[in-house]
Amino acid sequence: MRVPAIALAACVLVAAISLAGCAKPEPPELTVKQVKVSRIDLGGIEITVDVETFNPNSIELSARRVTGQVLVDGRYDLGTVTVEKPVVLPAHGKTNIETPLSLSWQSVTTLASIAVSNRPVPYTVKGTVNVGGDRLNIDMPFTTQGTFTAQELAQAAARSLPIVR
């Protein structure tokens, strides 16, 4: 029995669509755009990390949380913090995820060392953005290094002081 050409073409098209629908999503691309000191005081430091994401898929994805570990001056590990940050990553689109990471000082010595240095202070931020749903998700890593200027640190400290009237 011969199968008509149109029926064969329809079967091939259905098979191709089925296979395309089962394609594994590509991981989003992460680019750290900016890291800045938002607050610095006796209690700790808040660093805002701005990560740009690009979703190369034809379906939207969800970012669920951001985790970051901060190392300052090459020797002061300020710890790791996780922030629940639900964000929709549109299909074939870019999205910025701006996340404040609030960390407590591990010791007063750390604060004193940074405060009196009056020099640029290097930092490293290592972290992950968790992408996916409840059943299936993945931690996408990012790392960035830079330097906080003495002026940035002084301005963040000044913004954190209580206003006396």
DRENNU-571499 format. One record per residue: x, z negated, y of N, C-alpha, C in turn. Coordinates in steps of 0.05 Angstrom, whole numbers, padded with zeros to 5 digits, always signed. Example, Ala and Ser with C-alpha at 12.3 -4.5 7.8 and 13.67 -1.06 7.14 Angstrom:
+00264-00156-00114+00246-00156-00090+00264-00156-00066
+00257-00142-00045+00273-00143-00021+00258-00157+00001
END
This chain:
+00017+00000-00024+00000+00000+00000+00018+00000+00025
+00012+00018+00043+00027+00019+00068+00015+00002+00090
+00033-00012+00104+00023-00029+00126+00024-00011+00152
+00002-00010+00166+00001+00006+00191+00023-00004+00210
+00035+00014+00225+00056+00008+00244+00048-00013+00264
+00024-00011+00274+00015-00031+00294+00013-00059+00282
+00005-00062+00257+00003-00088+00244+00031-00099+00240
+00050-00082+00232+00078-00090+00228+00090-00100+00255
+00085-00085+00276+00095-00092+00302+00084-00119+00311
+00058-00123+00306+00045-00149+00313+00058-00172+00298
+00064-00168+00272+00076-00189+00256+00104-00196+00267
+00119-00175+00274+00146-00179+00285+00145-00194+00312
+00125-00187+00329+00122-00200+00355+00115-00230+00351
+00096-00236+00333+00088-00263+00327+00112-00279+00317
+00128-00268+00299+00152-00281+00289+00172-00287+00311
+00176-00268+00329+00195-00271+00350+00186-00293+00370
+00161-00293+00376+00150-00314+00394+00153-00342+00381
+00147-00343+00355+00149-00369+00341+00178-00379+00341
+00197-00361+00336+00225-00369+00336+00234-00378+00364
+00225-00364+00385+00232-00371+00412+00221-00398+00420
+00197-00404+00410+00185-00430+00416+00199-00453+00403
+00214-00448+00383+00228-00469+00368+00257-00473+00378
+00264-00458+00399+00291-00460+00409+00297-00488+00419
+00321-00497+00414+00329-00524+00422+00333-00524+00453
+00323-00543+00467+00327-00544+00496+00357-00548+00503
+00366-00536+00524+00393-00539+00533+00395-00565+00550
+00417-00579+00548+00420-00604+00565+00422-00596+00594
+00411-00613+00611+00413-00608+00640+00442-00611+00649
+00449-00598+00671+00476-00600+00683+00475-00622+00704
+00495-00640+00704+00496-00662+00724+00520-00658+00742
+00516-00661+00768+00537-00660+00788+00534-00683+00807
+00554-00700+00808+00553-00722+00828+00559-00711+00855
+00540-00713+00873+00543-00702+00900+00555-00722+00920
+00548-00748+00917+00557-00768+00936+00556-00796+00924
+00575-00812+00931+00575-00841+00925+00581-00855+00951
+00563-00874+00959+00568-00889+00984+00562-00918+00980
+00575-00934+00996+00569-00963+00996+00545-00967+01014
+00524-00979+01003+00500-00984+01018+00500-01012+01030
+00512-01031+01014+00512-01059+01022+00536-01072+01010
+00547-01091+01025+00569-01107+01014+00566-01135+01028
+00565-01156+01012+00562-01182+01023+00572-01202+01002
+00568-01228+01007+00578-01249+00989+00566-01247+00961
+00542-01236+00959+00529-01234+00933+00539-01211+00916
+00547-01190+00929+00556-01167+00913+00558-01142+00930
+00556-01120+00916+00558-01094+00929+00537-01076+00918
+00526-01059+00935+00507-01039+00926+00518-01011+00932
+00520-00995+00911+00532-00968+00914+00509-00949+00907
+00504-00929+00925+00484-00909+00919+00498-00884+00908
+00489-00876+00885+00500-00852+00872+00479-00830+00873
+00487-00807+00884+00469-00784+00886+00478-00763+00865
+00462-00759+00844+00468-00740+00823+00449-00716+00825
+00460-00692+00827+00443-00668+00826+00440-00659+00797
+00416-00653+00789+00411-00644+00761+00401-00615+00763
+00409-00599+00744+00398-00572+00741+00387-00569+00713
+00362-00563+00710+00349-00560+00684+00348-00530+00678
+00364-00520+00659+00365-00492+00653+00342-00482+00634
+00325-00500+00627+00304-00494+00607+00279-00483+00620
+00262-00470+00604+00237-00459+00614+00214-00480+00613
+00221-00505+00605+00202-00527+00606+00213-00550+00622
+00196-00565+00634+00205-00588+00650+00215-00610+00631
+00234-00625+00640+00244-00648+00626+00240-00673+00643
+00244-00697+00631+00242-00722+00646+00267-00737+00644
+00277-00746+00668+00299-00765+00669+00286-00793+00669
+00296-00811+00653+00283-00837+00650+00297-00860+00664
+00324-00860+00662+00339-00882+00674+00368-00873+00679
+00381-00888+00696+00409-00883+00703+00424-00908+00698
+00447-00906+00684+00465-00928+00679+00491-00922+00692
+00503-00941+00706+00529-00937+00718+00547-00961+00716
+00573-00955+00711+00594-00976+00711+00613-00969+00734
+00620-00989+00750+00636-00985+00773+00663-01000+00771
+00684-00985+00775+00711-00997+00776+00722-00992+00804
+00730-01013+00818+00740-01011+00845+00770-01019+00846
+00785-01004+00861+00813-01008+00866+00829-01008+00840
+00819-00994+00820+00833-00990+00795+00835-01015+00778
+00824-01038+00787+00828-01062+00771+00804-01081+00771
+00785-01076+00789+00761-01094+00790+00737-01080+00777
+00731-01089+00753+00707-01078+00739+00683-01094+00750
+00666-01081+00765+00643-01094+00776+00619-01096+00757
+00623-01085+00733+00602-01088+00713+00586-01062+00710
+00566-01064+00694+00548-01041+00688+00519-01049+00695
+00505-01030+00706+00477-01035+00714+00460-01011+00705
+00436-01017+00696+00417-00996+00688+00392-00998+00706
+00385-00975+00717+00362-00974+00735+00342-00954+00723
+00317-00964+00719+00295-00946+00710+00289-00928+00733
+00292-00902+00728+00288-00882+00749+00274-00857+00738
+00248-00859+00733+00234-00835+00723+00232-00813+00743
+00242-00790+00735+00242-00766+00753+00236-00742+00736
+00219-00724+00746+00214-00699+00732+00235-00678+00739
+00246-00665+00719+00266-00644+00723+00251-00617+00719
+00244-00603+00740+00228-00579+00737+00244-00557+00722
+00229-00540+00708+00241-00518+00693+00256-00500+00712
+00281-00493+00704+00299-00475+00720+00302-00486+00748
+00302-00512+00752+00303-00523+00779+00324-00544+00782
+00331-00550+00807+00350-00571+00815+00334-00595+00826
+00344-00619+00820+00331-00643+00829+00353-00663+00835
+00351-00678+00857+00370-00699+00864+00359-00726+00854
+00376-00741+00841+00369-00768+00833+00387-00787+00848
+00376-00801+00868+00391-00820+00884+00385-00848+00873
+00406-00861+00863+00403-00887+00850+00420-00908+00862
+00409-00930+00872+00425-00953+00881+00433-00970+00857
+00459-00975+00855+00470-00992+00834+00478-01018+00848
+00464-01040+00843+00470-01066+00855+00486-01082+00835
+00510-01090+00843+00528-01105+00825+00537-01131+00839
+00538-01152+00824+00548-01178+00834+00578-01179+00831
+00590-01193+00850+00619-01197+00848+00625-01214+00823
+00646-01206+00809+00655-01221+00786+00669-01247+00794
+00682-01245+00818+00695-01269+00829+00698-01265+00859
+00702-01286+00873+00706-01285+00902+00732-01271+00909
+00751-01272+00891+00777-01259+00895+00773-01229+00898
+00755-01217+00884+00749-01189+00886+00740-01182+00914
+00720-01196+00924+00710-01192+00951+00732-01196+00971
+00747-01217+00969+00768-01223+00989+00789-01201+00989
+00797-01192+00965+00817-01171+00963+00808-01145+00976
+00783-01138+00972+00773-01113+00984+00768-01116+01014
+00758-01139+01022+00752-01144+01050+00776-01144+01068
+00798-01156+01059+00822-01158+01076+00841-01135+01073
+00835-01116+01055+00854-01095+01050+00858-01076+01073
+00837-01071+01089+00838-01054+01112+00851-01027+01105
+00844-01016+01082+00855-00991+01073+00834-00977+01056
+00837-00951+01051+00819-00938+01033+00820-00951+01005
+00797-00955+00992+00795-00968+00966+00784-00947+00946
+00800-00941+00926+00790-00921+00906+00769-00933+00887
+00752-00916+00878+00731-00924+00859+00728-00904+00837
+00717-00913+00814+00708-00895+00793+00681-00904+00784
+00663-00885+00782+00636-00891+00772+00632-00875+00747
+00627-00888+00725+00620-00875+00699+00592-00883+00692
+00577-00863+00684+00549-00870+00677+00536-00849+00660
+00509-00853+00657+00493-00835+00642+00466-00832+00656
+00454-00809+00652+00426-00804+00659+00411-00800+00633
+00391-00816+00627+00377-00813+00602+00354-00793+00606
+00354-00772+00590+00335-00750+00592+00319-00748+00567
+00293-00745+00569+00276-00742+00546+00252-00759+00547
+00240-00763+00523+00216-00779+00521+00220-00804+00504
+00199-00817+00496+00201-00841+00480+00213-00835+00452
+00205-00813+00440+00214-00807+00413+00241-00793+00412
+00246-00776+00431+00271-00761+00431+00283-00761+00459
+00307-00773+00462+00320-00773+00488+00350-00773+00483
+00365-00767+00504+00394-00765+00503+00406-00776+00528
+00429-00789+00526+00444-00799+00549+00464-00777+00557
+00460-00766+00582+00478-00746+00592+00499-00760+00610
+00525-00758+00602+00546-00773+00617+00554-00759+00643
+00563-00776+00662+00576-00766+00686+00598-00786+00694
+00618-00776+00708+00640-00792+00718+00648-00780+00745
+00654-00798+00764+00664-00788+00789+00684-00809+00800
+00703-00799+00815+00723-00816+00828+00724-00809+00858
+00731-00828+00874+00734-00823+00902+00746-00847+00916
+00742-00848+00942+00754-00870+00958+00734-00879+00979
+00730-00905+00981+00714-00916+01003+00734-00921+01025
+00727-00912+01049+00745-00917+01072+00741-00946+01081
+00761-00956+01095+00758-00983+01107+00734-00984+01126
+00729-00962+01140+00707-00961+01159+00680-00962+01144
+00678-00948+01122+00653-00949+01106+00647-00977+01096
+00668-00990+01086+00664-01018+01076+00656-01037+01099
+00669-01034+01122+00663-01051+01145+00634-01046+01155
+00626-01021+01156+00599-01014+01165+00578-01025+01145
+00583-01023+01119+00564-01033+01099+00562-01064+01102
+00585-01077+01107+00585-01106+01110+00569-01114+01135
+00573-01099+01157+00559-01105+01182+00529-01101+01179
+00520-01080+01164+00492-01076+01159+00479-01098+01142
+00496-01111+01127+00486-01132+01109+00484-01159+01122
+00495-01162+01146+00494-01188+01160+00466-01194+01171
+00457-01218+01169+00431-01225+01181+00432-01222+01212
+00411-01212+01223+00409-01208+01252+00401-01235+01264
+00418-01244+01283+00413-01269+01297+00401-01262+01325
+00379-01274+01331+00366-01268+01357+00365-01293+01374
END
